[in-house]
């Protein structure tokens, strides 16, 4: 008879195993196959190159956008029939701009605060078209969203003889820019202006991962494969904790939620923050090509935005697969090994931290595409462009105490015959100059 039974009084026989099961040792090796892909590239990059402790769970940081490198504006109200032959002065020319004193881009008209008497300006008019160069000689009465200028013209289209320019029209929307300043000999100091620094706020989030209670008996029992079950589960919990942080740094929405039990804070994640505040673009798998990419790169790497010239691009597997396909109407059509004058410089290179990197060089800057396994399901058509110089991983460290990832041991009650530990991290993501980050969204 092959089976043996254990019988309890009044019970029915239960199959406990075979004689072979009792006698055989089985050849269990020491190796245990693990499912451990490159799970958290963003957290790795933050930890290695962008770690900056904070001593306050609500941390503020400053952004400086230098306006001296743009100082562009546009005409807000039409100013027609200007006869520069009889009077070179244009009085009450109302101009506005699309960014505030902090340098933040605005959708509505905003009062320009960077003009100084003596500035030389150039305005491209839609009639002609003509380029009028002039000097600001006085200010009128400003409105809430415009500056009133008195401008003395010195040239039109580079021609300093103004007698033929008897009907110059400035239309709403005509573009202008400050091109320098000019002052007479022996004159005093002009007025000055300054741009302001913009402050933002971020939050540290408390991450906790506990290991389930192991009794003293369970901890003393030897298992197959990995003898110490407690250590095996511990490794799993460390990975779980790391992935919780990776999820929050990618998808979290910043909030300081004060309740009766105490403050609870949520860190911002790069995807929702960049979606709301970044420089974003939409593409299609079927038809987007070189031109669409270059148009986006021109804006994405705008020098006045504080860009570093390199972007880490966290990419879904779907987009990464599509990028590496060659074929008609694909993004990289004739780009790898092709002869098109529109070829992108693409190379697959080993990353510094163990990740495979697809590097795309453009005339404006470099893109470093890295597979982000968490960009799946509702995010499978997303690629996140991150300027690593403008993000920081901010663990809470202060008063000699470090709240970066650490282990709290023996958190079980004192009279429990067993052990329970906990991993704790208090940290948040700082995202500055959001216009230097972006999201590429793909569709069919």
PyMOL commands that set and color helices and strands:
alter all, ss='L'
color gray80, all
select helices_A, chain A and resi 19-23+41-49+67-69+216-219+229-251+270-277+290-300+303-305+317-323+377-379+388-390+434-436
alter helices_A, ss='H'
color red, helices_A
select strands_A, chain A and resi 3-6+14-18+58-63+72-75+79-82+89-99+105-110+119-125+130-139+147-156+168-170+175-181+198-203+205-210+214-215+255-259+262-266+281-284+310-315+345-350+356-361+366-371+382-386+391-395+397-398+401-402+406-408+418-419+422-431+438-443
alter strands_A, ss='S'
color yellow, strands_A
deselect
rebuild
show_as cartoon
